[in-house]
Amino acid sequence: MSYIKTIEQKDAKGLLKDIYDNLSGSIGMIPNIIKVQSLRPDLLEPLIRFNFALMETEHGLSKTTKELIAAYVSKINSCEY
């Protein structure tokens, strides 16, 4: 359970609802890292675009390599997100 106030998908409105619907449709879930930023959807939208550009575009490292690095860093930091 998060100590940070979040807005669940069923309670989302406006821009946050659009973001949640897009993520739910494309990846089938709303990641916790997105939920903890749900109070500021105006800042969340550019962050999602940045992350997508960073992870999906190959700039010397493949998407698979970047995902493995992210997963490993999360593991060594004991991060559940």
PDB file of N, CA, C and O in Angstrom:
ATOM      1  N   MET A   1       0.841  -1.187   0.000  1.00  0.00           N
ATOM      2  CA  MET A   1       0.000   0.000   0.000  1.00  0.00           C
ATOM      3  C   MET A   1       0.880   1.242   0.000  1.00  0.00           C
ATOM      4  O   MET A   1       1.880   1.313   0.713  1.00  0.00           O
ATOM      5  N   SER A   2       0.494   2.205  -0.801  1.00  0.00           N
ATOM      6  CA  SER A   2       1.259   3.431  -0.950  1.00  0.00           C
ATOM      7  C   SER A   2       0.948   4.422   0.172  1.00  0.00           C
ATOM      8  O   SER A   2      -0.192   4.530   0.624  1.00  0.00           O
ATOM      9  N   TYR A   3       1.974   5.138   0.611  1.00  0.00           N
ATOM     10  CA  TYR A   3       1.782   6.210   1.582  1.00  0.00           C
ATOM     11  C   TYR A   3       1.496   7.530   0.879  1.00  0.00           C
ATOM     12  O   TYR A   3       1.148   8.525   1.517  1.00  0.00           O
ATOM     13  N   ILE A   4       1.645   7.527  -0.426  1.00  0.00           N
ATOM     14  CA  ILE A   4       1.392   8.715  -1.233  1.00  0.00           C
ATOM     15  C   ILE A   4      -0.042   8.651  -1.732  1.00  0.00           C
ATOM     16  O   ILE A   4      -0.476   7.624  -2.255  1.00  0.00           O
ATOM     17  N   LYS A   5      -0.773   9.738  -1.573  1.00  0.00           N
ATOM     18  CA  LYS A   5      -2.151   9.775  -2.060  1.00  0.00           C
ATOM     19  C   LYS A   5      -2.131   9.600  -3.576  1.00  0.00           C
ATOM     20  O   LYS A   5      -1.374  10.264  -4.285  1.00  0.00           O
ATOM     21  N   THR A   6      -2.971   8.701  -4.051  1.00  0.00           N
ATOM     22  CA  THR A   6      -3.059   8.447  -5.484  1.00  0.00           C
ATOM     23  C   THR A   6      -4.520   8.448  -5.920  1.00  0.00           C
ATOM     24  O   THR A   6      -5.434   8.350  -5.101  1.00  0.00           O
ATOM     25  N   ILE A   7      -4.711   8.561  -7.210  1.00  0.00           N
ATOM     26  CA  ILE A   7      -6.043   8.491  -7.796  1.00  0.00           C
ATOM     27  C   ILE A   7      -6.114   7.189  -8.589  1.00  0.00           C
ATOM     28  O   ILE A   7      -5.320   6.956  -9.501  1.00  0.00           O
ATOM     29  N   GLU A   8      -7.069   6.354  -8.228  1.00  0.00           N
ATOM     30  CA  GLU A   8      -7.245   5.073  -8.912  1.00  0.00           C
ATOM     31  C   GLU A   8      -7.939   5.296 -10.260  1.00  0.00           C
ATOM     32  O   GLU A   8      -8.569   6.330 -10.482  1.00  0.00           O
ATOM     33  N   GLN A   9      -7.816   4.321 -11.145  1.00  0.00           N
ATOM     34  CA  GLN A   9      -8.372   4.441 -12.487  1.00  0.00           C
ATOM     35  C   GLN A   9      -9.874   4.719 -12.466  1.00  0.00           C
ATOM     36  O   GLN A   9     -10.364   5.517 -13.265  1.00  0.00           O
ATOM     37  N   LYS A  10     -10.605   4.074 -11.568  1.00  0.00           N
ATOM     38  CA  LYS A  10     -12.060   4.257 -11.525  1.00  0.00           C
ATOM     39  C   LYS A  10     -12.458   5.667 -11.111  1.00  0.00           C
ATOM     40  O   LYS A  10     -13.577   6.099 -11.389  1.00  0.00           O
ATOM     41  N   ASP A  11     -11.550   6.397 -10.446  1.00  0.00           N
ATOM     42  CA  ASP A  11     -11.835   7.745  -9.965  1.00  0.00           C
ATOM     43  C   ASP A  11     -11.216   8.842 -10.834  1.00  0.00           C
ATOM     44  O   ASP A  11     -11.404  10.029 -10.565  1.00  0.00           O
ATOM     45  N   ALA A  12     -10.490   8.452 -11.860  1.00  0.00           N
ATOM     46  CA  ALA A  12      -9.780   9.429 -12.699  1.00  0.00           C
ATOM     47  C   ALA A  12     -10.753  10.200 -13.585  1.00  0.00           C
ATOM     48  O   ALA A  12     -11.765   9.675 -14.050  1.00  0.00           O
ATOM     49  N   LYS A  13     -10.404  11.466 -13.800  1.00  0.00           N
ATOM     50  CA  LYS A  13     -11.208  12.341 -14.654  1.00  0.00           C
ATOM     51  C   LYS A  13     -10.274  13.139 -15.557  1.00  0.00           C
ATOM     52  O   LYS A  13      -9.090  13.291 -15.259  1.00  0.00           O
ATOM     53  N   GLY A  14     -10.808  13.638 -16.644  1.00  0.00           N
ATOM     54  CA  GLY A  14     -10.075  14.533 -17.523  1.00  0.00           C
ATOM     55  C   GLY A  14      -8.800  13.931 -18.083  1.00  0.00           C
ATOM     56  O   GLY A  14      -8.792  12.800 -18.569  1.00  0.00           O
ATOM     57  N   LEU A  15      -7.714  14.708 -18.008  1.00  0.00           N
ATOM     58  CA  LEU A  15      -6.422  14.289 -18.563  1.00  0.00           C
ATOM     59  C   LEU A  15      -5.925  13.000 -17.923  1.00  0.00           C
ATOM     60  O   LEU A  15      -5.393  12.132 -18.615  1.00  0.00           O
ATOM     61  N   LEU A  16      -6.093  12.866 -16.611  1.00  0.00           N
ATOM     62  CA  LEU A  16      -5.632  11.651 -15.937  1.00  0.00           C
ATOM     63  C   LEU A  16      -6.402  10.435 -16.450  1.00  0.00           C
ATOM     64  O   LEU A  16      -5.812   9.373 -16.649  1.00  0.00           O
ATOM     65  N   LYS A  17      -7.690  10.572 -16.662  1.00  0.00           N
ATOM     66  CA  LYS A  17      -8.482   9.465 -17.211  1.00  0.00           C
ATOM     67  C   LYS A  17      -7.962   9.079 -18.594  1.00  0.00           C
ATOM     68  O   LYS A  17      -7.838   7.895 -18.909  1.00  0.00           O
ATOM     69  N   ASP A  18      -7.658  10.082 -19.416  1.00  0.00           N
ATOM     70  CA  ASP A  18      -7.115   9.806 -20.750  1.00  0.00           C
ATOM     71  C   ASP A  18      -5.786   9.056 -20.653  1.00  0.00           C
ATOM     72  O   ASP A  18      -5.559   8.092 -21.385  1.00  0.00           O
ATOM     73  N   ILE A  19      -4.915   9.497 -19.755  1.00  0.00           N
ATOM     74  CA  ILE A  19      -3.615   8.844 -19.567  1.00  0.00           C
ATOM     75  C   ILE A  19      -3.812   7.406 -19.105  1.00  0.00           C
ATOM     76  O   ILE A  19      -3.220   6.484 -19.666  1.00  0.00           O
ATOM     77  N   TYR A  20      -4.636   7.216 -18.096  1.00  0.00           N
ATOM     78  CA  TYR A  20      -4.907   5.871 -17.585  1.00  0.00           C
ATOM     79  C   TYR A  20      -5.507   4.974 -18.676  1.00  0.00           C
ATOM     80  O   TYR A  20      -5.092   3.825 -18.831  1.00  0.00           O
ATOM     81  N   ASP A  21      -6.478   5.493 -19.428  1.00  0.00           N
ATOM     82  CA  ASP A  21      -7.117   4.699 -20.481  1.00  0.00           C
ATOM     83  C   ASP A  21      -6.103   4.297 -21.551  1.00  0.00           C
ATOM     84  O   ASP A  21      -6.111   3.158 -22.018  1.00  0.00           O
ATOM     85  N   ASN A  22      -5.225   5.234 -21.941  1.00  0.00           N
ATOM     86  CA  ASN A  22      -4.204   4.927 -22.950  1.00  0.00           C
ATOM     87  C   ASN A  22      -3.238   3.861 -22.452  1.00  0.00           C
ATOM     88  O   ASN A  22      -2.917   2.921 -23.179  1.00  0.00           O
ATOM     89  N   LEU A  23      -2.775   4.005 -21.217  1.00  0.00           N
ATOM     90  CA  LEU A  23      -1.850   3.012 -20.663  1.00  0.00           C
ATOM     91  C   LEU A  23      -2.522   1.662 -20.486  1.00  0.00           C
ATOM     92  O   LEU A  23      -1.944   0.624 -20.807  1.00  0.00           O
ATOM     93  N   SER A  24      -3.723   1.681 -19.982  1.00  0.00           N
ATOM     94  CA  SER A  24      -4.457   0.438 -19.768  1.00  0.00           C
ATOM     95  C   SER A  24      -4.682  -0.286 -21.092  1.00  0.00           C
ATOM     96  O   SER A  24      -4.598  -1.512 -21.161  1.00  0.00           O
ATOM     97  N   GLY A  25      -4.965   0.479 -22.138  1.00  0.00           N
ATOM     98  CA  GLY A  25      -5.168  -0.113 -23.455  1.00  0.00           C
ATOM     99  C   GLY A  25      -3.896  -0.621 -24.094  1.00  0.00           C
ATOM    100  O   GLY A  25      -3.913  -1.630 -24.800  1.00  0.00           O
ATOM    101  N   SER A  26      -2.780   0.072 -23.852  1.00  0.00           N
ATOM    102  CA  SER A  26      -1.533  -0.326 -24.517  1.00  0.00           C
ATOM    103  C   SER A  26      -0.728  -1.358 -23.748  1.00  0.00           C
ATOM    104  O   SER A  26      -0.119  -2.236 -24.359  1.00  0.00           O
ATOM    105  N   ILE A  27      -0.707  -1.277 -22.408  1.00  0.00           N
ATOM    106  CA  ILE A  27       0.091  -2.246 -21.647  1.00  0.00           C
ATOM    107  C   ILE A  27      -0.759  -3.095 -20.704  1.00  0.00           C
ATOM    108  O   ILE A  27      -0.245  -3.992 -20.037  1.00  0.00           O
ATOM    109  N   GLY A  28      -2.058  -2.812 -20.652  1.00  0.00           N
ATOM    110  CA  GLY A  28      -2.970  -3.656 -19.882  1.00  0.00           C
ATOM    111  C   GLY A  28      -3.002  -3.398 -18.386  1.00  0.00           C
ATOM    112  O   GLY A  28      -3.609  -4.166 -17.641  1.00  0.00           O
ATOM    113  N   MET A  29      -2.359  -2.333 -17.938  1.00  0.00           N
ATOM    114  CA  MET A  29      -2.336  -2.024 -16.506  1.00  0.00           C
ATOM    115  C   MET A  29      -1.896  -0.581 -16.303  1.00  0.00           C
ATOM    116  O   MET A  29      -1.446   0.078 -17.241  1.00  0.00           O
ATOM    117  N   ILE A  30      -2.029  -0.096 -15.075  1.00  0.00           N
ATOM    118  CA  ILE A  30      -1.502   1.213 -14.697  1.00  0.00           C
ATOM    119  C   ILE A  30      -0.365   0.952 -13.709  1.00  0.00           C
ATOM    120  O   ILE A  30      -0.621   0.550 -12.574  1.00  0.00           O
ATOM    121  N   PRO A  31       0.885   1.171 -14.120  1.00  0.00           N
ATOM    122  CA  PRO A  31       2.011   0.922 -13.211  1.00  0.00           C
ATOM    123  C   PRO A  31       1.957   1.834 -11.983  1.00  0.00           C
ATOM    124  O   PRO A  31       1.491   2.970 -12.064  1.00  0.00           O
ATOM    125  N   ASN A  32       2.433   1.332 -10.863  1.00  0.00           N
ATOM    126  CA  ASN A  32       2.448   2.120  -9.622  1.00  0.00           C
ATOM    127  C   ASN A  32       3.225   3.416  -9.773  1.00  0.00           C
ATOM    128  O   ASN A  32       2.861   4.425  -9.170  1.00  0.00           O
ATOM    129  N   ILE A  33       4.293   3.407 -10.569  1.00  0.00           N
ATOM    130  CA  ILE A  33       5.093   4.620 -10.758  1.00  0.00           C
ATOM    131  C   ILE A  33       4.259   5.730 -11.412  1.00  0.00           C
ATOM    132  O   ILE A  33       4.539   6.914 -11.226  1.00  0.00           O
ATOM    133  N   ILE A  34       3.252   5.346 -12.164  1.00  0.00           N
ATOM    134  CA  ILE A  34       2.343   6.325 -12.757  1.00  0.00           C
ATOM    135  C   ILE A  34       1.330   6.786 -11.713  1.00  0.00           C
ATOM    136  O   ILE A  34       1.036   7.977 -11.606  1.00  0.00           O
ATOM    137  N   LYS A  35       0.800   5.838 -10.947  1.00  0.00           N
ATOM    138  CA  LYS A  35      -0.204   6.176  -9.933  1.00  0.00           C
ATOM    139  C   LYS A  35       0.324   7.162  -8.893  1.00  0.00           C
ATOM    140  O   LYS A  35      -0.422   8.029  -8.439  1.00  0.00           O
ATOM    141  N   VAL A  36       1.596   7.047  -8.508  1.00  0.00           N
ATOM    142  CA  VAL A  36       2.111   7.948  -7.478  1.00  0.00           C
ATOM    143  C   VAL A  36       2.247   9.382  -7.985  1.00  0.00           C
ATOM    144  O   VAL A  36       2.458  10.306  -7.201  1.00  0.00           O
ATOM    145  N   GLN A  37       2.125   9.560  -9.286  1.00  0.00           N
ATOM    146  CA  GLN A  37       2.182  10.902  -9.860  1.00  0.00           C
ATOM    147  C   GLN A  37       0.814  11.370 -10.344  1.00  0.00           C
ATOM    148  O   GLN A  37       0.711  12.362 -11.066  1.00  0.00           O
ATOM    149  N   SER A  38      -0.228  10.659  -9.948  1.00  0.00           N
ATOM    150  CA  SER A  38      -1.568  10.900 -10.477  1.00  0.00           C
ATOM    151  C   SER A  38      -2.171  12.236 -10.064  1.00  0.00           C
ATOM    152  O   SER A  38      -3.118  12.701 -10.698  1.00  0.00           O
ATOM    153  N   LEU A  39      -1.650  12.858  -9.026  1.00  0.00           N
ATOM    154  CA  LEU A  39      -2.201  14.147  -8.601  1.00  0.00           C
ATOM    155  C   LEU A  39      -1.785  15.290  -9.520  1.00  0.00           C
ATOM    156  O   LEU A  39      -2.361  16.377  -9.472  1.00  0.00           O
ATOM    157  N   ARG A  40      -0.776  15.037 -10.360  1.00  0.00           N
ATOM    158  CA  ARG A  40      -0.300  16.066 -11.293  1.00  0.00           C
ATOM    159  C   ARG A  40      -0.248  15.526 -12.721  1.00  0.00           C
ATOM    160  O   ARG A  40       0.838  15.376 -13.282  1.00  0.00           O
ATOM    161  N   PRO A  41      -1.420  15.229 -13.325  1.00  0.00           N
ATOM    162  CA  PRO A  41      -1.404  14.686 -14.689  1.00  0.00           C
ATOM    163  C   PRO A  41      -0.784  15.637 -15.704  1.00  0.00           C
ATOM    164  O   PRO A  41      -0.311  15.199 -16.753  1.00  0.00           O
ATOM    165  N   ASP A  42      -0.783  16.943 -15.402  1.00  0.00           N
ATOM    166  CA  ASP A  42      -0.158  17.902 -16.311  1.00  0.00           C
ATOM    167  C   ASP A  42       1.349  17.679 -16.405  1.00  0.00           C
ATOM    168  O   ASP A  42       1.952  17.960 -17.442  1.00  0.00           O
ATOM    169  N   LEU A  43       1.965  17.175 -15.332  1.00  0.00           N
ATOM    170  CA  LEU A  43       3.388  16.855 -15.356  1.00  0.00           C
ATOM    171  C   LEU A  43       3.629  15.398 -15.758  1.00  0.00           C
ATOM    172  O   LEU A  43       4.702  15.052 -16.252  1.00  0.00           O
ATOM    173  N   LEU A  44       2.642  14.570 -15.547  1.00  0.00           N
ATOM    174  CA  LEU A  44       2.761  13.148 -15.850  1.00  0.00           C
ATOM    175  C   LEU A  44       2.815  12.901 -17.351  1.00  0.00           C
ATOM    176  O   LEU A  44       3.598  12.072 -17.814  1.00  0.00           O
ATOM    177  N   GLU A  45       2.004  13.600 -18.104  1.00  0.00           N
ATOM    178  CA  GLU A  45       1.951  13.384 -19.552  1.00  0.00           C
ATOM    179  C   GLU A  45       3.311  13.614 -20.232  1.00  0.00           C
ATOM    180  O   GLU A  45       3.732  12.754 -21.004  1.00  0.00           O
ATOM    181  N   PRO A  46       4.021  14.732 -19.985  1.00  0.00           N
ATOM    182  CA  PRO A  46       5.340  14.895 -20.607  1.00  0.00           C
ATOM    183  C   PRO A  46       6.355  13.847 -20.126  1.00  0.00           C
ATOM    184  O   PRO A  46       7.231  13.434 -20.887  1.00  0.00           O
ATOM    185  N   LEU A  47       6.236  13.427 -18.883  1.00  0.00           N
ATOM    186  CA  LEU A  47       7.136  12.406 -18.351  1.00  0.00           C
ATOM    187  C   LEU A  47       6.936  11.077 -19.079  1.00  0.00           C
ATOM    188  O   LEU A  47       7.906  10.384 -19.386  1.00  0.00           O
ATOM    189  N   ILE A  48       5.696  10.726 -19.352  1.00  0.00           N
ATOM    190  CA  ILE A  48       5.407   9.491 -20.086  1.00  0.00           C
ATOM    191  C   ILE A  48       5.968   9.582 -21.504  1.00  0.00           C
ATOM    192  O   ILE A  48       6.559   8.624 -22.002  1.00  0.00           O
ATOM    193  N   ARG A  49       5.785  10.726 -22.149  1.00  0.00           N
ATOM    194  CA  ARG A  49       6.334  10.903 -23.504  1.00  0.00           C
ATOM    195  C   ARG A  49       7.854  10.784 -23.496  1.00  0.00           C
ATOM    196  O   ARG A  49       8.432  10.151 -24.379  1.00  0.00           O
ATOM    197  N   PHE A  50       8.511  11.398 -22.491  1.00  0.00           N
ATOM    198  CA  PHE A  50       9.960  11.327 -22.370  1.00  0.00           C
ATOM    199  C   PHE A  50      10.410   9.878 -22.174  1.00  0.00           C
ATOM    200  O   PHE A  50      11.332   9.412 -22.845  1.00  0.00           O
ATOM    201  N   ASN A  51       9.757   9.173 -21.253  1.00  0.00           N
ATOM    202  CA  ASN A  51      10.119   7.787 -20.971  1.00  0.00           C
ATOM    203  C   ASN A  51       9.936   6.908 -22.206  1.00  0.00           C
ATOM    204  O   ASN A  51      10.775   6.056 -22.501  1.00  0.00           O
ATOM    205  N   PHE A  52       8.836   7.121 -22.923  1.00  0.00           N
ATOM    206  CA  PHE A  52       8.594   6.346 -24.133  1.00  0.00           C
ATOM    207  C   PHE A  52       9.711   6.599 -25.150  1.00  0.00           C
ATOM    208  O   PHE A  52      10.247   5.656 -25.732  1.00  0.00           O
ATOM    209  N   ALA A  53      10.061   7.874 -25.364  1.00  0.00           N
ATOM    210  CA  ALA A  53      11.120   8.196 -26.321  1.00  0.00           C
ATOM    211  C   ALA A  53      12.459   7.596 -25.888  1.00  0.00           C
ATOM    212  O   ALA A  53      13.216   7.102 -26.724  1.00  0.00           O
ATOM    213  N   LEU A  54      12.744   7.635 -24.616  1.00  0.00           N
ATOM    214  CA  LEU A  54      13.992   7.099 -24.088  1.00  0.00           C
ATOM    215  C   LEU A  54      14.063   5.585 -24.234  1.00  0.00           C
ATOM    216  O   LEU A  54      15.083   5.046 -24.663  1.00  0.00           O
ATOM    217  N   MET A  55      12.986   4.902 -23.878  1.00  0.00           N
ATOM    218  CA  MET A  55      13.011   3.437 -23.857  1.00  0.00           C
ATOM    219  C   MET A  55      12.730   2.804 -25.222  1.00  0.00           C
ATOM    220  O   MET A  55      13.286   1.750 -25.532  1.00  0.00           O
ATOM    221  N   GLU A  56      11.894   3.414 -26.025  1.00  0.00           N
ATOM    222  CA  GLU A  56      11.484   2.794 -27.281  1.00  0.00           C
ATOM    223  C   GLU A  56      12.428   3.082 -28.449  1.00  0.00           C
ATOM    224  O   GLU A  56      12.500   2.297 -29.395  1.00  0.00           O
ATOM    225  N   THR A  57      13.145   4.193 -28.390  1.00  0.00           N
ATOM    226  CA  THR A  57      14.038   4.560 -29.480  1.00  0.00           C
ATOM    227  C   THR A  57      15.425   3.998 -29.206  1.00  0.00           C
ATOM    228  O   THR A  57      15.961   4.148 -28.108  1.00  0.00           O
ATOM    229  N   GLU A  58      16.000   3.351 -30.210  1.00  0.00           N
ATOM    230  CA  GLU A  58      17.331   2.776 -30.031  1.00  0.00           C
ATOM    231  C   GLU A  58      18.380   3.861 -30.267  1.00  0.00           C
ATOM    232  O   GLU A  58      18.512   4.386 -31.373  1.00  0.00           O
ATOM    233  N   HIS A  59      19.112   4.182 -29.222  1.00  0.00           N
ATOM    234  CA  HIS A  59      20.199   5.159 -29.259  1.00  0.00           C
ATOM    235  C   HIS A  59      21.478   4.463 -28.818  1.00  0.00           C
ATOM    236  O   HIS A  59      22.150   4.940 -27.903  1.00  0.00           O
ATOM    237  N   GLY A  60      21.820   3.373 -29.431  1.00  0.00           N
ATOM    238  CA  GLY A  60      23.021   2.642 -29.051  1.00  0.00           C
ATOM    239  C   GLY A  60      22.722   1.408 -28.218  1.00  0.00           C
ATOM    240  O   GLY A  60      23.465   0.428 -28.279  1.00  0.00           O
ATOM    241  N   LEU A  61      21.649   1.439 -27.441  1.00  0.00           N
ATOM    242  CA  LEU A  61      21.238   0.273 -26.660  1.00  0.00           C
ATOM    243  C   LEU A  61      19.868  -0.176 -27.137  1.00  0.00           C
ATOM    244  O   LEU A  61      19.006   0.645 -27.451  1.00  0.00           O
ATOM    245  N   SER A  62      19.678  -1.474 -27.188  1.00  0.00           N
ATOM    246  CA  SER A  62      18.372  -1.993 -27.596  1.00  0.00           C
ATOM    247  C   SER A  62      17.355  -1.774 -26.481  1.00  0.00           C
ATOM    248  O   SER A  62      17.722  -1.542 -25.329  1.00  0.00           O
ATOM    249  N   LYS A  63      16.090  -1.849 -26.832  1.00  0.00           N
ATOM    250  CA  LYS A  63      15.025  -1.723 -25.834  1.00  0.00           C
ATOM    251  C   LYS A  63      15.177  -2.806 -24.769  1.00  0.00           C
ATOM    252  O   LYS A  63      14.997  -2.540 -23.580  1.00  0.00           O
ATOM    253  N   THR A  64      15.504  -4.010 -25.189  1.00  0.00           N
ATOM    254  CA  THR A  64      15.678  -5.116 -24.244  1.00  0.00           C
ATOM    255  C   THR A  64      16.778  -4.814 -23.237  1.00  0.00           C
ATOM    256  O   THR A  64      16.603  -5.049 -22.042  1.00  0.00           O
ATOM    257  N   THR A  65      17.900  -4.299 -23.701  1.00  0.00           N
ATOM    258  CA  THR A  65      19.014  -3.960 -22.809  1.00  0.00           C
ATOM    259  C   THR A  65      18.602  -2.881 -21.817  1.00  0.00           C
ATOM    260  O   THR A  65      18.921  -2.971 -20.632  1.00  0.00           O
ATOM    261  N   LYS A  66      17.894  -1.861 -22.296  1.00  0.00           N
ATOM    262  CA  LYS A  66      17.445  -0.788 -21.401  1.00  0.00           C
ATOM    263  C   LYS A  66      16.466  -1.311 -20.352  1.00  0.00           C
ATOM    264  O   LYS A  66      16.520  -0.900 -19.193  1.00  0.00           O
ATOM    265  N   GLU A  67      15.573  -2.214 -20.754  1.00  0.00           N
ATOM    266  CA  GLU A  67      14.620  -2.803 -19.801  1.00  0.00           C
ATOM    267  C   GLU A  67      15.356  -3.643 -18.757  1.00  0.00           C
ATOM    268  O   GLU A  67      15.014  -3.605 -17.575  1.00  0.00           O
ATOM    269  N   LEU A  68      16.358  -4.395 -19.190  1.00  0.00           N
ATOM    270  CA  LEU A  68      17.143  -5.206 -18.244  1.00  0.00           C
ATOM    271  C   LEU A  68      17.904  -4.320 -17.254  1.00  0.00           C
ATOM    272  O   LEU A  68      17.963  -4.631 -16.065  1.00  0.00           O
ATOM    273  N   ILE A  69      18.475  -3.235 -17.731  1.00  0.00           N
ATOM    274  CA  ILE A  69      19.176  -2.299 -16.843  1.00  0.00           C
ATOM    275  C   ILE A  69      18.194  -1.713 -15.836  1.00  0.00           C
ATOM    276  O   ILE A  69      18.494  -1.650 -14.644  1.00  0.00           O
ATOM    277  N   ALA A  70      17.024  -1.283 -16.305  1.00  0.00           N
ATOM    278  CA  ALA A  70      16.017  -0.702 -15.411  1.00  0.00           C
ATOM    279  C   ALA A  70      15.559  -1.719 -14.365  1.00  0.00           C
ATOM    280  O   ALA A  70      15.413  -1.383 -13.189  1.00  0.00           O
ATOM    281  N   ALA A  71      15.335  -2.945 -14.791  1.00  0.00           N
ATOM    282  CA  ALA A  71      14.901  -3.985 -13.852  1.00  0.00           C
ATOM    283  C   ALA A  71      15.993  -4.287 -12.825  1.00  0.00           C
ATOM    284  O   ALA A  71      15.699  -4.466 -11.643  1.00  0.00           O
ATOM    285  N   TYR A  72      17.234  -4.345 -13.263  1.00  0.00           N
ATOM    286  CA  TYR A  72      18.345  -4.636 -12.348  1.00  0.00           C
ATOM    287  C   TYR A  72      18.533  -3.504 -11.325  1.00  0.00           C
ATOM    288  O   TYR A  72      18.722  -3.759 -10.136  1.00  0.00           O
ATOM    289  N   VAL A  73      18.479  -2.274 -11.796  1.00  0.00           N
ATOM    290  CA  VAL A  73      18.621  -1.131 -10.888  1.00  0.00           C
ATOM    291  C   VAL A  73      17.483  -1.128  -9.869  1.00  0.00           C
ATOM    292  O   VAL A  73      17.712  -0.865  -8.689  1.00  0.00           O
ATOM    293  N   SER A  74      16.268  -1.417 -10.311  1.00  0.00           N
ATOM    294  CA  SER A  74      15.133  -1.497  -9.381  1.00  0.00           C
ATOM    295  C   SER A  74      15.359  -2.587  -8.350  1.00  0.00           C
ATOM    296  O   SER A  74      15.061  -2.402  -7.169  1.00  0.00           O
ATOM    297  N   LYS A  75      15.882  -3.718  -8.789  1.00  0.00           N
ATOM    298  CA  LYS A  75      16.118  -4.826  -7.861  1.00  0.00           C
ATOM    299  C   LYS A  75      17.168  -4.476  -6.821  1.00  0.00           C
ATOM    300  O   LYS A  75      16.965  -4.723  -5.632  1.00  0.00           O
ATOM    301  N   ILE A  76      18.291  -3.903  -7.249  1.00  0.00           N
ATOM    302  CA  ILE A  76      19.346  -3.604  -6.265  1.00  0.00           C
ATOM    303  C   ILE A  76      18.939  -2.465  -5.337  1.00  0.00           C
ATOM    304  O   ILE A  76      19.496  -2.323  -4.248  1.00  0.00           O
ATOM    305  N   ASN A  77      17.976  -1.657  -5.759  1.00  0.00           N
ATOM    306  CA  ASN A  77      17.460  -0.584  -4.905  1.00  0.00           C
ATOM    307  C   ASN A  77      16.234  -1.030  -4.093  1.00  0.00           C
ATOM    308  O   ASN A  77      15.629  -0.230  -3.379  1.00  0.00           O
ATOM    309  N   SER A  78      15.878  -2.309  -4.211  1.00  0.00           N
ATOM    310  CA  SER A  78      14.695  -2.857  -3.534  1.00  0.00           C
ATOM    311  C   SER A  78      13.430  -2.050  -3.866  1.00  0.00           C
ATOM    312  O   SER A  78      12.589  -1.809  -3.001  1.00  0.00           O
ATOM    313  N   CYS A  79      13.320  -1.653  -5.099  1.00  0.00           N
ATOM    314  CA  CYS A  79      12.181  -0.859  -5.561  1.00  0.00           C
ATOM    315  C   CYS A  79      11.119  -1.761  -6.161  1.00  0.00           C
ATOM    316  O   CYS A  79      11.401  -2.505  -7.100  1.00  0.00           O
ATOM    317  N   GLU A  80       9.911  -1.710  -5.640  1.00  0.00           N
ATOM    318  CA  GLU A  80       8.825  -2.537  -6.146  1.00  0.00           C
ATOM    319  C   GLU A  80       8.122  -1.910  -7.361  1.00  0.00           C
ATOM    320  O   GLU A  80       7.257  -2.537  -7.973  1.00  0.00           O
ATOM    321  N   TYR A  81       8.487  -0.709  -7.692  1.00  0.00           N
ATOM    322  CA  TYR A  81       7.819  -0.042  -8.799  1.00  0.00           C
ATOM    323  C   TYR A  81       8.439  -0.410 -10.118  1.00  0.00           C
ATOM    324  O   TYR A  81       7.995   0.066 -11.163  1.00  0.00           O
TER     325      TYR A  81
END
